[in-house]
Amino acid sequence: MNALDTNDEEFKLFKEIFEGKLDDIDMKIYRLLRNNGRLTDTELAEKLGVSITTARRRRRELQEKGYLQIMGLLYFGPIKIAYADVIVKLNINAKMDEVESFIQDCLQSPYIYEVTEYMGNYILLRFYEKDLEKLNSKIHEFLQNRYAVSDYNIMVATITPKAWNKILVKEEK
């Protein structure tokens, strides 16, 4: 995929979804940085065909608005780290402060690398650990006997071929 191609299916979807919020340059900046978050403003400018000042200003605006965050992605597959998605159903009888306290505990846990809240009293927690046995133990240890948790379902990940819309290198067997 060419990050600058405005005729591909993904770019057309972006235009439809982000209509009026992001323009073509914003979307191109996102795609270029998604493919290589280490691009300098000079490299961005060259690829976009704009001045360095324009590239820098546009990137900074996206970051200041909170639309763009440049992050590293640690891919667990090649380093043989066990990871799982855990869908947590919140107890509808739990008080708001009990749920907020539980979420704060999730945010503070070094074993949880992502927390996403969903409508309908669900939370996705992404755990990782050295091996499956320790992973399973950590998940149960963390979630059992919490009033805010009604139920949970553990889904052990086996492979992540695509993350944040980036095709990842396949693990060598």
Rosetta constraint file for C-alpha pairs under 8 A:
AtomPair CA 1 CA 5 HARMONIC 7.78 0.50
AtomPair CA 3 CA 28 HARMONIC 6.20 0.50
AtomPair CA 3 CA 31 HARMONIC 5.24 0.50
AtomPair CA 3 CA 32 HARMONIC 5.57 0.50
AtomPair CA 3 CA 35 HARMONIC 7.85 0.50
AtomPair CA 4 CA 28 HARMONIC 5.73 0.50
AtomPair CA 4 CA 31 HARMONIC 7.73 0.50
AtomPair CA 4 CA 32 HARMONIC 7.71 0.50
AtomPair CA 4 CA 48 HARMONIC 7.62 0.50
AtomPair CA 5 CA 11 HARMONIC 7.36 0.50
AtomPair CA 6 CA 11 HARMONIC 5.44 0.50
AtomPair CA 6 CA 12 HARMONIC 6.99 0.50
AtomPair CA 6 CA 24 HARMONIC 7.85 0.50
AtomPair CA 7 CA 11 HARMONIC 6.52 0.50
AtomPair CA 7 CA 12 HARMONIC 6.60 0.50
AtomPair CA 8 CA 12 HARMONIC 6.41 0.50
AtomPair CA 9 CA 13 HARMONIC 6.25 0.50
AtomPair CA 10 CA 14 HARMONIC 6.20 0.50
AtomPair CA 11 CA 15 HARMONIC 6.25 0.50
AtomPair CA 11 CA 27 HARMONIC 7.79 0.50
AtomPair CA 12 CA 16 HARMONIC 6.36 0.50
AtomPair CA 13 CA 17 HARMONIC 6.11 0.50
AtomPair CA 14 CA 18 HARMONIC 5.64 0.50
AtomPair CA 14 CA 19 HARMONIC 7.78 0.50
AtomPair CA 14 CA 27 HARMONIC 7.40 0.50
AtomPair CA 15 CA 19 HARMONIC 5.42 0.50
AtomPair CA 15 CA 22 HARMONIC 7.87 0.50
AtomPair CA 15 CA 23 HARMONIC 7.66 0.50
AtomPair CA 15 CA 24 HARMONIC 7.73 0.50
AtomPair CA 18 CA 22 HARMONIC 5.57 0.50
AtomPair CA 18 CA 23 HARMONIC 7.92 0.50
AtomPair CA 19 CA 23 HARMONIC 7.55 0.50
AtomPair CA 22 CA 26 HARMONIC 5.58 0.50
AtomPair CA 22 CA 27 HARMONIC 6.46 0.50
AtomPair CA 23 CA 27 HARMONIC 6.31 0.50
AtomPair CA 24 CA 28 HARMONIC 6.09 0.50
AtomPair CA 25 CA 29 HARMONIC 6.08 0.50
AtomPair CA 25 CA 48 HARMONIC 7.53 0.50
AtomPair CA 26 CA 30 HARMONIC 6.25 0.50
AtomPair CA 26 CA 58 HARMONIC 7.06 0.50
AtomPair CA 26 CA 59 HARMONIC 7.71 0.50
AtomPair CA 26 CA 62 HARMONIC 7.51 0.50
AtomPair CA 27 CA 31 HARMONIC 6.19 0.50
AtomPair CA 28 CA 32 HARMONIC 6.03 0.50
AtomPair CA 28 CA 48 HARMONIC 7.55 0.50
AtomPair CA 29 CA 33 HARMONIC 6.10 0.50
AtomPair CA 29 CA 44 HARMONIC 7.24 0.50
AtomPair CA 29 CA 48 HARMONIC 7.93 0.50
AtomPair CA 29 CA 59 HARMONIC 6.98 0.50
AtomPair CA 30 CA 34 HARMONIC 5.89 0.50
AtomPair CA 30 CA 68 HARMONIC 7.26 0.50
AtomPair CA 31 CA 35 HARMONIC 6.25 0.50
AtomPair CA 32 CA 36 HARMONIC 6.21 0.50
AtomPair CA 32 CA 37 HARMONIC 7.61 0.50
AtomPair CA 32 CA 39 HARMONIC 7.91 0.50
AtomPair CA 32 CA 44 HARMONIC 7.53 0.50
AtomPair CA 33 CA 37 HARMONIC 4.33 0.50
AtomPair CA 33 CA 38 HARMONIC 7.19 0.50
AtomPair CA 33 CA 39 HARMONIC 6.60 0.50
AtomPair CA 33 CA 70 HARMONIC 7.51 0.50
AtomPair CA 34 CA 166 HARMONIC 7.40 0.50
AtomPair CA 35 CA 166 HARMONIC 7.02 0.50
AtomPair CA 37 CA 70 HARMONIC 6.08 0.50
AtomPair CA 37 CA 71 HARMONIC 7.32 0.50
AtomPair CA 37 CA 72 HARMONIC 7.93 0.50
AtomPair CA 39 CA 43 HARMONIC 5.88 0.50
AtomPair CA 39 CA 44 HARMONIC 6.39 0.50
AtomPair CA 40 CA 44 HARMONIC 6.19 0.50
AtomPair CA 41 CA 45 HARMONIC 6.02 0.50
AtomPair CA 41 CA 52 HARMONIC 6.00 0.50
AtomPair CA 41 CA 55 HARMONIC 5.92 0.50
AtomPair CA 41 CA 56 HARMONIC 5.43 0.50
AtomPair CA 42 CA 46 HARMONIC 6.26 0.50
AtomPair CA 42 CA 52 HARMONIC 5.35 0.50
AtomPair CA 42 CA 55 HARMONIC 7.67 0.50
AtomPair CA 43 CA 47 HARMONIC 6.19 0.50
AtomPair CA 44 CA 48 HARMONIC 5.99 0.50
AtomPair CA 44 CA 52 HARMONIC 7.64 0.50
AtomPair CA 44 CA 55 HARMONIC 6.22 0.50
AtomPair CA 45 CA 49 HARMONIC 5.72 0.50
AtomPair CA 45 CA 50 HARMONIC 4.99 0.50
AtomPair CA 45 CA 51 HARMONIC 5.51 0.50
AtomPair CA 45 CA 52 HARMONIC 5.02 0.50
AtomPair CA 45 CA 54 HARMONIC 7.44 0.50
AtomPair CA 45 CA 55 HARMONIC 5.18 0.50
AtomPair CA 46 CA 50 HARMONIC 6.70 0.50
AtomPair CA 46 CA 51 HARMONIC 7.73 0.50
AtomPair CA 46 CA 52 HARMONIC 7.87 0.50
AtomPair CA 48 CA 55 HARMONIC 7.85 0.50
AtomPair CA 50 CA 54 HARMONIC 6.30 0.50
AtomPair CA 50 CA 55 HARMONIC 6.56 0.50
AtomPair CA 51 CA 55 HARMONIC 6.29 0.50
AtomPair CA 52 CA 56 HARMONIC 6.03 0.50
AtomPair CA 53 CA 57 HARMONIC 5.99 0.50
AtomPair CA 54 CA 58 HARMONIC 5.99 0.50
AtomPair CA 55 CA 59 HARMONIC 6.09 0.50
AtomPair CA 56 CA 60 HARMONIC 6.04 0.50
AtomPair CA 57 CA 61 HARMONIC 6.08 0.50
AtomPair CA 58 CA 62 HARMONIC 6.33 0.50
AtomPair CA 59 CA 63 HARMONIC 6.33 0.50
AtomPair CA 59 CA 68 HARMONIC 7.96 0.50
AtomPair CA 60 CA 64 HARMONIC 5.93 0.50
AtomPair CA 61 CA 65 HARMONIC 6.07 0.50
AtomPair CA 62 CA 66 HARMONIC 6.37 0.50
AtomPair CA 62 CA 67 HARMONIC 5.19 0.50
AtomPair CA 62 CA 68 HARMONIC 5.33 0.50
AtomPair CA 63 CA 67 HARMONIC 5.79 0.50
AtomPair CA 63 CA 68 HARMONIC 4.70 0.50
AtomPair CA 63 CA 69 HARMONIC 6.10 0.50
AtomPair CA 75 CA 79 HARMONIC 7.71 0.50
AtomPair CA 76 CA 80 HARMONIC 6.08 0.50
AtomPair CA 76 CA 81 HARMONIC 5.15 0.50
AtomPair CA 76 CA 82 HARMONIC 7.32 0.50
AtomPair CA 76 CA 83 HARMONIC 7.58 0.50
AtomPair CA 77 CA 81 HARMONIC 6.41 0.50
AtomPair CA 77 CA 159 HARMONIC 6.49 0.50
AtomPair CA 77 CA 160 HARMONIC 7.35 0.50
AtomPair CA 77 CA 171 HARMONIC 6.60 0.50
AtomPair CA 78 CA 171 HARMONIC 5.50 0.50
AtomPair CA 78 CA 172 HARMONIC 7.77 0.50
AtomPair CA 80 CA 130 HARMONIC 7.99 0.50
AtomPair CA 81 CA 128 HARMONIC 6.95 0.50
AtomPair CA 81 CA 129 HARMONIC 6.31 0.50
AtomPair CA 81 CA 130 HARMONIC 5.40 0.50
AtomPair CA 81 CA 131 HARMONIC 6.26 0.50
AtomPair CA 82 CA 128 HARMONIC 5.65 0.50
AtomPair CA 82 CA 129 HARMONIC 5.50 0.50
AtomPair CA 82 CA 130 HARMONIC 5.98 0.50
AtomPair CA 82 CA 131 HARMONIC 5.06 0.50
AtomPair CA 82 CA 132 HARMONIC 5.53 0.50
AtomPair CA 82 CA 135 HARMONIC 6.68 0.50
AtomPair CA 82 CA 156 HARMONIC 7.81 0.50
AtomPair CA 82 CA 157 HARMONIC 7.62 0.50
AtomPair CA 83 CA 126 HARMONIC 7.16 0.50
AtomPair CA 83 CA 127 HARMONIC 5.56 0.50
AtomPair CA 83 CA 128 HARMONIC 4.18 0.50
AtomPair CA 83 CA 129 HARMONIC 6.46 0.50
AtomPair CA 83 CA 132 HARMONIC 7.79 0.50
AtomPair CA 83 CA 135 HARMONIC 7.13 0.50
AtomPair CA 83 CA 156 HARMONIC 6.20 0.50
AtomPair CA 83 CA 157 HARMONIC 5.83 0.50
AtomPair CA 84 CA 126 HARMONIC 5.76 0.50
AtomPair CA 84 CA 127 HARMONIC 5.44 0.50
AtomPair CA 84 CA 128 HARMONIC 6.52 0.50
AtomPair CA 84 CA 135 HARMONIC 7.96 0.50
AtomPair CA 84 CA 154 HARMONIC 6.62 0.50
AtomPair CA 84 CA 155 HARMONIC 5.46 0.50
AtomPair CA 84 CA 156 HARMONIC 4.15 0.50
AtomPair CA 84 CA 157 HARMONIC 5.11 0.50
AtomPair CA 85 CA 124 HARMONIC 6.70 0.50
AtomPair CA 85 CA 125 HARMONIC 5.88 0.50
AtomPair CA 85 CA 126 HARMONIC 4.65 0.50
AtomPair CA 85 CA 127 HARMONIC 6.56 0.50
AtomPair CA 85 CA 154 HARMONIC 6.10 0.50
AtomPair CA 85 CA 155 HARMONIC 5.19 0.50
AtomPair CA 85 CA 156 HARMONIC 6.36 0.50
AtomPair CA 85 CA 157 HARMONIC 7.00 0.50
AtomPair CA 86 CA 124 HARMONIC 5.68 0.50
AtomPair CA 86 CA 125 HARMONIC 5.08 0.50
AtomPair CA 86 CA 126 HARMONIC 6.16 0.50
AtomPair CA 86 CA 127 HARMONIC 7.53 0.50
AtomPair CA 86 CA 152 HARMONIC 6.56 0.50
AtomPair CA 86 CA 153 HARMONIC 5.52 0.50
AtomPair CA 86 CA 154 HARMONIC 4.53 0.50
AtomPair CA 86 CA 155 HARMONIC 6.04 0.50
AtomPair CA 87 CA 122 HARMONIC 6.76 0.50
AtomPair CA 87 CA 123 HARMONIC 5.87 0.50
AtomPair CA 87 CA 124 HARMONIC 4.73 0.50
AtomPair CA 87 CA 125 HARMONIC 6.47 0.50
AtomPair CA 87 CA 152 HARMONIC 5.48 0.50
AtomPair CA 87 CA 153 HARMONIC 5.24 0.50
AtomPair CA 87 CA 154 HARMONIC 6.68 0.50
AtomPair CA 88 CA 122 HARMONIC 5.53 0.50
AtomPair CA 88 CA 123 HARMONIC 5.10 0.50
AtomPair CA 88 CA 124 HARMONIC 6.19 0.50
AtomPair CA 88 CA 125 HARMONIC 7.39 0.50
AtomPair CA 88 CA 149 HARMONIC 6.72 0.50
AtomPair CA 88 CA 150 HARMONIC 7.58 0.50
AtomPair CA 88 CA 151 HARMONIC 6.00 0.50
AtomPair CA 88 CA 152 HARMONIC 4.31 0.50
AtomPair CA 88 CA 153 HARMONIC 6.61 0.50
AtomPair CA 89 CA 121 HARMONIC 5.92 0.50
AtomPair CA 89 CA 122 HARMONIC 4.67 0.50
AtomPair CA 89 CA 123 HARMONIC 6.65 0.50
AtomPair CA 89 CA 149 HARMONIC 6.12 0.50
AtomPair CA 89 CA 150 HARMONIC 5.46 0.50
AtomPair CA 89 CA 151 HARMONIC 5.14 0.50
AtomPair CA 89 CA 152 HARMONIC 5.85 0.50
AtomPair CA 90 CA 94 HARMONIC 7.75 0.50
AtomPair CA 90 CA 99 HARMONIC 7.68 0.50
AtomPair CA 90 CA 121 HARMONIC 5.19 0.50
AtomPair CA 90 CA 122 HARMONIC 5.88 0.50
AtomPair CA 90 CA 123 HARMONIC 7.51 0.50
AtomPair CA 90 CA 148 HARMONIC 5.61 0.50
AtomPair CA 90 CA 149 HARMONIC 4.65 0.50
AtomPair CA 90 CA 150 HARMONIC 5.12 0.50
AtomPair CA 90 CA 151 HARMONIC 7.06 0.50
AtomPair CA 91 CA 121 HARMONIC 7.63 0.50
AtomPair CA 91 CA 147 HARMONIC 6.96 0.50
AtomPair CA 91 CA 148 HARMONIC 5.12 0.50
AtomPair CA 91 CA 149 HARMONIC 5.25 0.50
AtomPair CA 91 CA 150 HARMONIC 4.41 0.50
AtomPair CA 91 CA 151 HARMONIC 7.89 0.50
AtomPair CA 92 CA 121 HARMONIC 7.24 0.50
AtomPair CA 92 CA 150 HARMONIC 7.87 0.50
AtomPair CA 94 CA 98 HARMONIC 6.16 0.50
AtomPair CA 94 CA 99 HARMONIC 6.60 0.50
AtomPair CA 94 CA 147 HARMONIC 6.66 0.50
AtomPair CA 94 CA 148 HARMONIC 5.33 0.50
AtomPair CA 95 CA 99 HARMONIC 6.50 0.50
AtomPair CA 95 CA 148 HARMONIC 7.93 0.50
AtomPair CA 96 CA 100 HARMONIC 6.08 0.50
AtomPair CA 97 CA 101 HARMONIC 5.95 0.50
AtomPair CA 98 CA 102 HARMONIC 6.21 0.50
AtomPair CA 98 CA 147 HARMONIC 7.68 0.50
AtomPair CA 98 CA 148 HARMONIC 6.05 0.50
AtomPair CA 99 CA 103 HARMONIC 6.22 0.50
AtomPair CA 99 CA 148 HARMONIC 5.42 0.50
AtomPair CA 100 CA 104 HARMONIC 6.16 0.50
AtomPair CA 101 CA 105 HARMONIC 6.26 0.50
AtomPair CA 102 CA 106 HARMONIC 6.32 0.50
AtomPair CA 102 CA 148 HARMONIC 6.73 0.50
AtomPair CA 103 CA 107 HARMONIC 6.23 0.50
AtomPair CA 104 CA 108 HARMONIC 6.21 0.50
AtomPair CA 105 CA 109 HARMONIC 6.16 0.50
AtomPair CA 106 CA 112 HARMONIC 6.64 0.50
AtomPair CA 106 CA 115 HARMONIC 7.15 0.50
AtomPair CA 106 CA 125 HARMONIC 7.80 0.50
AtomPair CA 107 CA 112 HARMONIC 7.29 0.50
AtomPair CA 107 CA 115 HARMONIC 7.02 0.50
AtomPair CA 111 CA 127 HARMONIC 5.40 0.50
AtomPair CA 111 CA 128 HARMONIC 5.62 0.50
AtomPair CA 111 CA 129 HARMONIC 6.67 0.50
AtomPair CA 111 CA 138 HARMONIC 7.81 0.50
AtomPair CA 112 CA 125 HARMONIC 6.50 0.50
AtomPair CA 112 CA 126 HARMONIC 5.42 0.50
AtomPair CA 112 CA 127 HARMONIC 4.39 0.50
AtomPair CA 112 CA 128 HARMONIC 6.55 0.50
AtomPair CA 113 CA 125 HARMONIC 7.69 0.50
AtomPair CA 113 CA 126 HARMONIC 5.67 0.50
AtomPair CA 113 CA 127 HARMONIC 6.13 0.50
AtomPair CA 113 CA 128 HARMONIC 7.37 0.50
AtomPair CA 114 CA 124 HARMONIC 7.72 0.50
AtomPair CA 114 CA 125 HARMONIC 5.81 0.50
AtomPair CA 114 CA 126 HARMONIC 5.10 0.50
AtomPair CA 114 CA 127 HARMONIC 7.59 0.50
AtomPair CA 115 CA 123 HARMONIC 7.00 0.50
AtomPair CA 115 CA 124 HARMONIC 5.74 0.50
AtomPair CA 115 CA 125 HARMONIC 4.89 0.50
AtomPair CA 115 CA 126 HARMONIC 6.69 0.50
AtomPair CA 116 CA 123 HARMONIC 5.64 0.50
AtomPair CA 116 CA 124 HARMONIC 5.08 0.50
AtomPair CA 116 CA 125 HARMONIC 6.73 0.50
AtomPair CA 117 CA 121 HARMONIC 7.99 0.50
AtomPair CA 117 CA 122 HARMONIC 6.29 0.50
AtomPair CA 117 CA 123 HARMONIC 4.52 0.50
AtomPair CA 117 CA 124 HARMONIC 6.44 0.50
AtomPair CA 118 CA 122 HARMONIC 5.18 0.50
AtomPair CA 118 CA 123 HARMONIC 5.70 0.50
AtomPair CA 118 CA 124 HARMONIC 7.65 0.50
AtomPair CA 127 CA 135 HARMONIC 7.37 0.50
AtomPair CA 127 CA 139 HARMONIC 7.33 0.50
AtomPair CA 128 CA 135 HARMONIC 6.32 0.50
AtomPair CA 129 CA 134 HARMONIC 6.28 0.50
AtomPair CA 129 CA 135 HARMONIC 4.97 0.50
AtomPair CA 129 CA 138 HARMONIC 7.98 0.50
AtomPair CA 130 CA 134 HARMONIC 6.62 0.50
AtomPair CA 130 CA 135 HARMONIC 7.07 0.50
AtomPair CA 131 CA 135 HARMONIC 6.03 0.50
AtomPair CA 132 CA 136 HARMONIC 5.99 0.50
AtomPair CA 133 CA 137 HARMONIC 6.25 0.50
AtomPair CA 134 CA 138 HARMONIC 6.02 0.50
AtomPair CA 135 CA 139 HARMONIC 6.19 0.50
AtomPair CA 136 CA 140 HARMONIC 6.32 0.50
AtomPair CA 137 CA 141 HARMONIC 5.93 0.50
AtomPair CA 138 CA 142 HARMONIC 5.95 0.50
AtomPair CA 139 CA 143 HARMONIC 6.16 0.50
AtomPair CA 140 CA 144 HARMONIC 5.58 0.50
AtomPair CA 143 CA 149 HARMONIC 7.07 0.50
AtomPair CA 144 CA 149 HARMONIC 7.91 0.50
AtomPair CA 145 CA 149 HARMONIC 7.95 0.50
AtomPair CA 160 CA 168 HARMONIC 7.39 0.50
AtomPair CA 161 CA 167 HARMONIC 5.90 0.50
AtomPair CA 161 CA 168 HARMONIC 5.32 0.50
AtomPair CA 161 CA 169 HARMONIC 7.40 0.50
AtomPair CA 161 CA 170 HARMONIC 6.91 0.50
AtomPair CA 162 CA 166 HARMONIC 5.28 0.50
AtomPair CA 162 CA 167 HARMONIC 4.43 0.50
AtomPair CA 162 CA 168 HARMONIC 5.50 0.50
AtomPair CA 163 CA 167 HARMONIC 6.73 0.50
AtomPair CA 163 CA 168 HARMONIC 7.10 0.50
